[in-house]
Amino acid sequence: MMADRKQLGLEMQTIFGETGDRGAAASGAGRVSHKQLKSISILLADDHALVRAGIRALVEQLPIVNVVGEARDGREALCLVKERKPDLILMDIAMPGLNGLEATARISKEFPAVRVIILSMHANEQYVREAINAGAAGYLVKRGAATELERAITAVARGERYFSPLISAYVKGVRAGHPTADRIWIERLTPRQREILQLIAERHNTKDIAYILNISIKTVEAHRAQLMERLNIHDVPGLVRFAIRVGLVSLDE
């Protein structure tokens, strides 16, 4: 089993980078022990099918893991959490419609027993801060070591937190820091307004947004007007720039 897992780790270098140990994470490092752990049900959330397939192939090599579903975006992840009731979610950040940070915040509020590990290409302080504020129990960078994934799953399943060594330097500062001005503004919006702001930034028109969210065009227009008033932004390009700045959408994906 260990030989197979090492070989699989080598094949996954394009997603997780080198398979060697990069050092201790925030919750500690060392040999992973599965003692006293029951089977862990996991939901995968990533908008790239090949990435989901690669992650699934990797985690299914772990004897305690059972993958119970895959989601292509945050909205589908929310539906599957209600339906499948996983113990843990591996969540990407940059997903269309409803991003991973917004989905994590909703899951943490509605399903506090479900733990979320962010698995993202982003290794900057802004995303780490947003993930912790949203309630994530862990954060892994996709270019990190493949062996980190097993450590993170095991630690978080025990009720601990796990942060990749690649971003752990940010964690202490995030916990002790104060909200940024942009964060204060974004927290003034309702979840529905943040959802509509993301869809606007993704270049969906009013009709498309109404269809996606199953609401009326007039309701979308009302939310957009409220967004502009609360943020003191008076055109759609300004809303798009704000959404990019606060991380609702990314220029990288």
C-alpha positions as CSV (number, residue, x, y, z in Angstrom):
1,M,0.0,0.0,0.0
2,M,2.8,2.5,0.9
3,A,4.7,1.7,-2.3
4,D,1.5,2.3,-4.3
5,R,0.9,5.6,-2.5
6,K,4.4,6.8,-3.1
7,Q,4.1,6.0,-6.8
8,L,0.8,7.8,-7.0
9,G,2.4,10.8,-5.3
10,L,5.0,11.0,-8.0
11,E,2.3,10.9,-10.7
12,M,0.5,13.8,-8.9
13,Q,3.5,16.2,-9.0
14,T,1.6,18.5,-11.4
15,I,-1.0,19.2,-8.8
16,F,0.9,19.0,-5.5
17,G,4.6,19.4,-6.5
18,E,7.3,17.3,-4.8
19,T,6.3,14.4,-2.7
20,G,9.0,15.0,-0.1
21,D,8.3,16.4,3.4
22,R,8.5,20.2,3.4
23,G,8.5,20.6,7.2
24,A,6.1,21.0,10.0
25,A,2.6,22.6,9.5
26,A,0.9,24.7,12.1
27,S,-0.6,21.6,13.8
28,G,2.6,19.6,13.7
29,A,4.3,17.1,11.4
30,G,5.8,13.6,11.6
31,R,4.5,10.2,10.7
32,V,0.8,10.0,10.2
33,S,-1.1,7.6,12.5
34,H,-4.6,6.4,11.8
35,K,-5.1,4.9,15.3
36,Q,-8.4,5.8,16.9
37,L,-9.8,7.3,13.7
38,K,-13.0,6.1,12.1
39,S,-13.6,6.1,8.4
40,I,-13.6,9.7,7.1
41,S,-16.2,10.7,4.5
42,I,-14.9,13.4,2.1
43,L,-16.5,15.6,-0.4
44,L,-14.3,17.1,-3.2
45,A,-15.1,20.6,-4.6
46,D,-13.2,21.9,-7.5
47,D,-14.3,23.2,-10.9
48,H,-11.7,21.3,-12.9
49,A,-12.7,17.7,-13.5
50,L,-9.1,16.5,-14.0
51,V,-8.0,18.0,-10.7
52,R,-10.9,16.3,-8.9
53,A,-10.0,13.0,-10.5
54,G,-6.4,13.3,-9.5
55,I,-7.2,14.3,-5.9
56,R,-9.7,11.5,-5.7
57,A,-7.2,8.9,-6.9
58,L,-4.7,10.1,-4.3
59,V,-7.0,10.3,-1.3
60,E,-8.7,6.9,-2.1
61,Q,-5.3,5.3,-1.5
62,L,-5.7,6.2,2.2
63,P,-7.4,3.4,4.2
64,I,-9.6,5.6,6.3
65,V,-11.0,7.8,3.5
66,N,-14.3,7.4,1.7
67,V,-15.1,9.9,-1.1
68,V,-18.8,10.5,-1.0
69,G,-19.2,13.0,-3.8
70,E,-17.7,15.6,-6.1
71,A,-18.9,19.2,-6.7
72,R,-18.1,21.6,-9.5
73,D,-18.8,24.8,-7.7
74,G,-19.7,26.1,-4.2
75,R,-23.5,25.9,-4.8
76,E,-23.3,22.2,-5.8
77,A,-21.0,21.6,-2.7
78,L,-23.7,23.1,-0.5
79,C,-26.4,20.8,-2.0
80,L,-24.1,17.7,-1.6
81,V,-23.3,18.6,2.0
82,K,-27.0,18.5,2.8
83,E,-27.5,15.3,0.9
84,R,-24.3,13.3,1.7
85,K,-23.4,14.7,5.1
86,P,-19.6,14.4,4.7
87,D,-17.2,14.7,7.6
88,L,-14.8,16.8,5.6
89,I,-14.6,18.8,2.4
90,L,-11.5,19.5,0.3
91,M,-12.5,22.9,-1.2
92,D,-11.0,24.9,-4.0
93,I,-11.3,28.7,-3.8
94,A,-11.8,30.0,-7.4
95,M,-15.0,28.3,-8.6
96,P,-17.7,29.9,-10.7
97,G,-21.1,31.0,-9.4
98,L,-20.3,30.6,-5.7
99,N,-16.6,30.5,-4.7
100,G,-15.0,28.3,-2.2
101,L,-14.7,30.9,0.5
102,E,-18.3,31.9,0.4
103,A,-19.3,28.2,0.4
104,T,-17.0,27.6,3.4
105,A,-18.6,30.4,5.3
106,R,-22.1,29.1,4.7
107,I,-21.1,25.5,5.5
108,S,-19.4,26.5,8.7
109,K,-22.6,28.4,9.8
110,E,-25.2,25.8,8.6
111,F,-23.2,22.6,9.2
112,P,-20.7,23.3,12.0
113,A,-19.8,19.6,12.4
114,V,-18.5,19.5,8.8
115,R,-14.8,20.5,8.5
116,V,-13.3,22.3,5.5
117,I,-9.8,22.2,4.2
118,I,-9.1,24.8,1.5
119,L,-7.0,23.3,-1.3
120,S,-5.9,26.1,-3.6
121,M,-3.3,27.4,-6.0
122,H,-3.2,30.7,-4.0
123,A,-0.5,31.1,-1.4
124,N,-1.0,34.7,-0.3
125,E,-2.0,36.3,2.9
126,Q,-5.3,37.6,1.6
127,Y,-6.7,34.2,0.8
128,V,-5.4,32.7,4.0
129,R,-7.1,35.4,6.0
130,E,-10.4,35.0,4.1
131,A,-10.3,31.2,4.6
132,I,-9.7,31.4,8.4
133,N,-12.4,34.1,8.7
134,A,-14.8,31.8,6.7
135,G,-14.2,29.0,9.2
136,A,-11.8,26.7,7.3
137,A,-10.0,24.2,9.5
138,G,-7.0,23.9,7.2
139,Y,-5.3,25.3,4.1
140,L,-3.2,23.5,1.6
141,V,-1.4,24.9,-1.5
142,K,-1.7,22.7,-4.6
143,R,2.0,23.0,-5.3
144,G,2.8,21.6,-1.9
145,A,3.9,18.1,-1.0
146,A,1.5,15.3,-1.8
147,T,2.1,13.8,1.7
148,E,0.7,17.0,3.2
149,L,-2.8,15.9,2.1
150,E,-2.8,12.8,4.3
151,R,-1.4,14.8,7.3
152,A,-4.0,17.5,6.8
153,I,-7.0,15.1,6.5
154,T,-5.9,13.1,9.6
155,A,-5.3,16.2,11.7
156,V,-8.5,18.0,10.8
157,A,-10.5,14.8,11.3
158,R,-9.1,14.7,14.8
159,G,-10.5,18.2,15.4
160,E,-7.1,19.9,14.9
161,R,-6.2,22.6,12.3
162,Y,-3.6,22.2,9.6
163,F,-1.9,24.8,7.5
164,S,0.7,24.2,4.8
165,P,4.2,25.2,5.6
166,L,4.0,27.3,2.5
167,I,1.5,29.7,4.1
168,S,1.9,29.0,7.9
169,A,3.9,32.2,8.3
170,Y,0.7,34.1,7.6
171,V,-1.4,32.2,10.1
172,K,-0.3,33.9,13.3
173,G,-0.6,37.3,11.8
174,V,-4.1,36.6,10.5
175,R,-5.3,35.4,13.9
176,A,-3.9,38.5,15.6
177,G,-4.8,41.0,12.9
178,H,-7.7,43.3,12.4
179,P,-10.1,43.2,9.4
180,T,-9.1,45.1,6.4
181,A,-11.1,48.0,5.1
182,D,-12.3,45.9,2.2
183,R,-13.3,43.1,4.5
184,I,-15.4,45.5,6.6
185,W,-17.2,46.5,3.4
186,I,-17.8,43.0,2.2
187,E,-19.2,41.9,5.5
188,R,-21.8,44.6,5.2
189,L,-23.3,42.6,2.3
190,T,-25.7,39.8,2.7
191,P,-24.8,36.3,1.4
192,R,-27.2,36.8,-1.5
193,Q,-25.6,40.1,-2.4
194,R,-22.1,38.6,-2.3
195,E,-23.3,35.8,-4.6
196,I,-24.8,38.3,-7.0
197,L,-21.6,40.4,-6.9
198,Q,-19.6,37.4,-7.8
199,L,-21.9,36.6,-10.8
200,I,-21.7,40.2,-12.0
201,A,-17.9,40.1,-11.8
202,E,-18.0,36.9,-13.8
203,R,-19.7,38.9,-16.6
204,H,-23.2,37.3,-16.2
205,N,-26.0,39.6,-17.3
206,T,-29.1,40.3,-15.3
207,K,-31.2,37.6,-17.1
208,D,-28.5,35.0,-16.6
209,I,-28.2,35.8,-12.9
210,A,-31.9,35.5,-12.4
211,Y,-31.9,32.1,-14.1
212,I,-28.9,30.8,-12.1
213,L,-30.4,31.9,-8.8
214,N,-34.0,31.1,-9.7
215,I,-35.2,34.6,-8.8
216,S,-36.8,37.4,-10.8
217,I,-35.0,39.9,-12.9
218,K,-36.5,42.7,-10.8
219,T,-35.0,41.0,-7.7
220,V,-31.6,40.9,-9.3
221,E,-31.9,44.6,-10.2
222,A,-32.9,45.5,-6.7
223,H,-29.9,43.6,-5.2
224,R,-27.5,45.3,-7.7
225,A,-28.9,48.7,-6.7
226,Q,-28.4,47.9,-3.0
227,L,-24.8,46.7,-3.8
228,M,-23.9,50.0,-5.4
229,E,-25.5,52.0,-2.6
230,R,-23.8,50.0,0.2
231,L,-20.4,50.0,-1.5
232,N,-20.7,53.5,-2.8
233,I,-19.8,52.2,-6.3
234,H,-21.9,53.4,-9.1
235,D,-21.1,51.3,-12.2
236,V,-20.6,47.7,-13.1
237,P,-16.9,48.0,-13.9
238,G,-16.4,49.4,-10.4
239,L,-18.2,46.4,-8.9
240,V,-16.0,44.0,-10.9
241,R,-12.8,45.7,-9.7
242,F,-14.0,45.5,-6.1
243,A,-14.9,41.8,-6.4
244,I,-11.4,41.1,-7.7
245,R,-9.8,43.1,-5.0
246,V,-11.6,41.3,-2.2
247,G,-11.0,37.9,-3.7
248,L,-14.6,37.0,-4.8
249,V,-13.2,36.3,-8.2
250,S,-9.6,35.7,-9.4
251,L,-7.7,36.9,-12.5
252,D,-5.6,33.8,-12.2
253,E,-8.2,31.2,-13.0
